[in-house]
């Protein structure tokens, strides 16, 4: 049974409120607690008419709009909150069906960021939700941050499948749009070794190349998952191989102008790389590089800088410096990363996490492996087939449920650790808010962390 936490300061505050009379903000807050969102909206609007800089009222107004299906209005309110100076944004979050107070002065504006992404998702705007959550950070509540990172990948899979199916449908109707200039798609290089010795190297190398090219501001580089799920929908997902003949079609479907394809040959690693144009249906450049297997990291950089040269891209000193940094010099770490990506693409979440962890054990500084470990869905996450079949409403509900569970666990840990006394008095109106708490699940109790 879940414990009920009632902080004595809450009782004091309730007494103060009863003596002083409820503000519009508190009336809205109490209506939220009763799931009376329409009334809450009215009271929060009244509060904001008198105090437009009460960011907590505006954030909770946005959440009330989400609960009533008014996602466009929610997006407008939450964008307004996030558009303010970070030091001015006090994120007093409200958990529906339970009372949770969030972090006070919140320089990361974590909660409005989460709710804005949720509003986008409920509105069917998957890409906007992903962009909003991409840099989500909440180090004070790591369980919440970790869950949102995992759900990011779930939404990314859903979005990639959705875009792939939409592109194929438009192709049948001859409605494909011309590729965007400066857009790059990196395909897996074909393993032509007789024993498929590079099968775990293909995806890992593509991911490293994508990561490097994505640091160039003048280029738009498609995420590996976008390419993967298009190939899956094209029934090419098992091999993932695109050659010069099939690249233009794949490029048009992805909306990419520049297409990087190639092959991996045995012995020393020999890589033949071709850059094709989707609009010209022709090769714009080709090159070959070779390196000993233990010097694979040099080979990857040669590929990247040759691509940059052929595309005629000018690098800033900062871009060149970042791209000169090796991802890892540990070949086994790269092979484990490739195995993890294979498992991830197959929806084998548990196996994927094992391989990403092994990659990090080999090289703790391998940032790509760490990213995928942190963003890999939990073992209990729905299958790729189930994710692909979800409506945006079902997807948003699943995401919110998972995040709420993580938030409830985080709140319980915060209380058990007795980290109180740091947030001051629970904020009412535009006063000082309490710290901690999160968008948590229904617990039938009042959970307060200070």
Residue pairs with C-beta under 8 A, 6 or more apart in sequence:
2 412
2 443
2 444
2 445
3 412
3 445
4 443
4 444
4 445
4 446
4 447
5 415
5 445
5 446
5 447
5 448
5 449
6 446
6 448
7 420
7 448
7 450
9 425
9 426
9 448
9 450
10 426
10 446
10 448
13 425
13 426
13 428
17 26
17 428
22 30
23 47
23 428
23 429
24 43
24 44
24 46
24 47
24 50
24 57
25 43
25 44
25 47
25 54
25 56
25 57
25 428
25 429
26 428
26 429
27 39
27 43
28 39
28 40
28 41
28 42
28 43
28 44
28 46
28 47
28 57
28 60
28 61
28 64
29 40
29 60
29 94
31 37
31 39
31 40
31 43
32 40
32 60
32 63
32 64
32 94
32 96
33 99
35 67
35 96
35 97
37 64
37 67
37 68
38 68
40 60
40 61
40 64
41 61
41 64
41 65
41 68
44 57
44 58
44 60
44 61
44 64
45 61
47 54
47 57
47 429
48 54
48 57
48 58
48 61
51 57
51 429
51 430
52 58
53 88
53 430
54 429
54 430
55 81
55 84
55 88
55 89
55 90
55 91
55 112
56 90
56 91
56 92
56 427
56 430
56 433
57 429
58 77
58 80
58 81
59 77
59 78
59 81
59 91
59 92
59 93
59 111
59 112
59 115
60 92
60 94
61 77
62 73
62 74
62 75
62 77
62 78
62 81
62 112
62 115
62 116
62 119
63 74
63 93
63 94
63 96
63 115
65 71
65 73
65 74
65 77
65 119
66 74
66 115
66 118
66 119
66 122
67 96
69 122
71 119
71 120
71 122
71 123
72 123
74 115
74 116
74 119
75 116
75 119
75 120
75 123
78 112
78 115
78 116
78 119
79 116
81 89
81 109
81 112
82 89
82 109
82 112
82 113
82 116
86 106
86 107
86 108
86 109
87 105
87 107
89 106
89 109
89 112
90 104
90 105
90 106
90 427
90 432
90 433
91 102
91 103
91 104
91 106
91 109
91 110
91 111
91 112
91 433
92 101
92 102
92 104
92 427
92 433
92 434
93 100
93 101
93 102
93 111
93 115
93 437
93 438
93 439
94 100
94 439
95 404
95 407
95 437
95 438
95 439
95 440
95 441
96 442
97 441
97 442
98 440
98 441
98 442
98 443
98 444
98 445
98 446
98 447
99 446
99 447
99 448
100 407
100 411
100 437
100 438
100 439
100 440
100 447
101 426
101 427
101 433
101 434
101 435
101 436
101 437
101 448
101 449
102 110
102 111
102 433
102 435
102 436
102 437
102 438
102 439
103 110
103 111
103 138
103 140
103 141
103 423
103 433
103 435
103 436
103 437
104 423
104 424
104 427
104 432
104 433
104 434
104 435
108 137
108 138
110 136
110 137
110 138
110 141
110 144
110 145
111 438
111 439
113 132
113 133
113 136
114 133
114 136
114 148
114 403
114 439
115 439
116 132
117 128
117 129
117 130
117 132
117 133
117 136
118 129
118 396
118 399
118 400
120 126
120 128
120 129
120 132
121 129
121 155
121 392
121 395
121 396
121 399
122 392
122 393
122 396
123 392
124 392
126 155
126 158
126 159
126 162
126 392
127 159
129 155
130 152
130 155
130 156
130 159
133 148
133 151
133 152
133 155
134 152
136 145
136 148
136 149
136 152
137 145
138 144
138 145
138 148
139 145
140 435
140 436
141 407
141 410
141 414
141 436
141 438
142 410
143 406
143 407
143 409
143 410
143 413
144 403
144 406
144 407
144 410
144 438
146 374
146 406
147 402
147 403
147 405
147 406
147 407
148 403
149 374
149 375
150 374
150 375
150 376
150 377
150 378
150 381
150 402
151 399
151 402
151 403
152 375
153 375
153 376
153 377
154 377
154 381
154 382
154 387
154 395
154 398
154 399
155 395
155 399
156 223
156 225
157 225
157 229
157 384
157 387
157 388
158 387
158 388
158 390
158 395
160 223
160 225
160 226
160 228
160 229
160 230
161 229
161 232
161 233
161 384
161 387
161 388
163 226
163 229
163 230
164 226
164 229
164 230
164 232
164 233
164 234
164 253
165 233
167 176
167 230
167 253
167 254
167 255
168 233
168 234
168 253
170 176
170 177
171 252
171 253
176 252
176 253
177 255
178 279
179 251
179 252
179 254
179 255
179 256
179 257
179 278
179 279
180 220
180 255
180 256
180 257
181 257
182 218
182 219
182 220
182 257
182 258
183 219
183 220
183 221
183 222
183 254
183 255
183 256
183 257
183 258
184 213
184 219
184 220
184 221
184 222
184 256
184 257
184 258
184 259
184 260
184 311
185 221
185 222
185 226
185 227
185 250
185 251
185 254
185 256
185 258
185 259
185 260
186 206
186 209
186 210
186 213
186 221
186 222
186 224
186 227
186 260
187 206
187 227
187 240
187 241
187 242
187 247
187 250
187 259
187 260
187 261
188 202
188 203
188 206
188 240
188 241
188 242
189 198
189 202
189 205
189 206
189 261
189 262
189 263
189 264
189 271
189 273
190 241
190 243
190 261
190 262
190 263
190 264
191 197
191 198
191 199
191 201
191 202
191 263
191 264
192 263
192 264
192 265
192 266
193 264
193 265
193 266
194 266
195 266
197 266
198 264
198 266
198 269
199 338
200 335
200 336
200 338
200 339
200 342
201 264
201 269
201 296
201 334
201 335
201 338
202 240
202 264
202 338
203 224
203 240
203 337
203 338
203 341
203 342
203 345
204 334
204 335
204 337
204 338
204 341
205 296
205 300
205 334
206 224
207 224
207 337
207 341
207 368
208 300
208 327
208 334
208 368
209 260
209 300
209 303
209 304
209 307
210 221
210 222
210 223
210 224
211 327
211 368
212 300
212 301
212 304
212 323
213 219
213 221
213 304
213 307
213 308
214 221
215 319
215 322
215 323
216 308
216 313
216 315
216 319
216 323
217 316
217 319
218 313
218 314
219 311
219 313
222 254
222 256
224 341
226 254
227 250
227 254
228 237
228 240
228 345
229 237
230 250
230 253
230 254
231 237
231 240
231 242
231 250
232 345
234 250
234 253
236 242
236 246
237 345
242 250
242 259
242 261
243 261
244 261
244 274
244 276
244 283
247 259
247 261
247 276
247 278
248 259
248 276
248 277
248 278
248 281
250 259
251 257
251 258
251 259
251 276
251 277
251 278
252 278
256 278
257 277
257 278
257 279
258 275
258 276
258 277
258 278
258 284
258 311
259 275
259 276
259 277
259 278
260 273
260 274
260 275
260 307
261 273
261 274
261 276
262 271
262 272
262 273
262 274
263 271
263 272
264 270
264 271
265 271
265 272
268 290
268 291
268 292
268 293
269 290
269 291
269 292
269 293
269 296
269 299
270 288
270 289
270 290
271 288
271 289
271 290
271 299
271 303
272 286
272 287
272 288
273 286
273 287
273 288
273 289
273 303
273 306
273 307
274 283
274 285
274 286
275 283
275 284
275 285
275 286
275 307
275 310
275 311
276 282
276 283
276 284
277 283
277 284
284 310
285 310
285 311
287 306
287 310
289 299
289 302
289 303
289 306
290 299
291 298
291 299
291 302
293 331
294 331
296 331
296 334
297 326
297 327
297 328
297 329
300 327
301 323
301 324
301 326
304 323
305 323
308 315
308 323
315 323
327 366
327 367
327 368
328 334
328 362
328 363
328 365
328 366
328 369
329 363
330 362
330 363
330 366
332 362
333 359
333 360
333 362
333 363
333 366
333 369
334 359
336 355
336 356
336 358
336 359
336 362
336 369
337 355
337 356
337 359
337 366
337 368
337 369
337 372
339 355
340 351
340 352
340 353
340 354
340 355
340 356
340 358
340 359
340 369
340 372
340 376
341 352
341 372
343 349
343 351
343 352
343 355
344 352
344 372
344 376
346 384
347 383
347 384
347 385
349 376
349 377
349 378
349 379
349 381
350 379
352 372
352 376
353 373
353 376
353 379
356 369
356 370
356 372
356 373
356 376
357 373
359 366
359 369
359 373
360 366
360 369
360 370
360 373
363 369
378 402
381 387
382 390
382 398
387 395
390 398
400 439
401 441
403 439
404 439
404 440
404 441
405 441
407 438
407 439
407 440
407 441
408 438
408 440
408 441
408 443
408 447
410 438
410 440
411 436
411 437
411 438
411 440
411 447
411 449
412 447
414 436
414 437
414 449
415 447
415 448
415 449
419 436
419 449
419 450
420 449
420 450
421 450
422 435
422 450
423 432
423 433
423 434
423 435
423 436
423 450
424 432
424 434
424 435
425 431
425 432
425 434
426 433
426 434
426 448
427 433
427 434
434 448
434 449
434 450
435 449
435 450
436 449
436 450
437 447
437 448
437 449
440 447
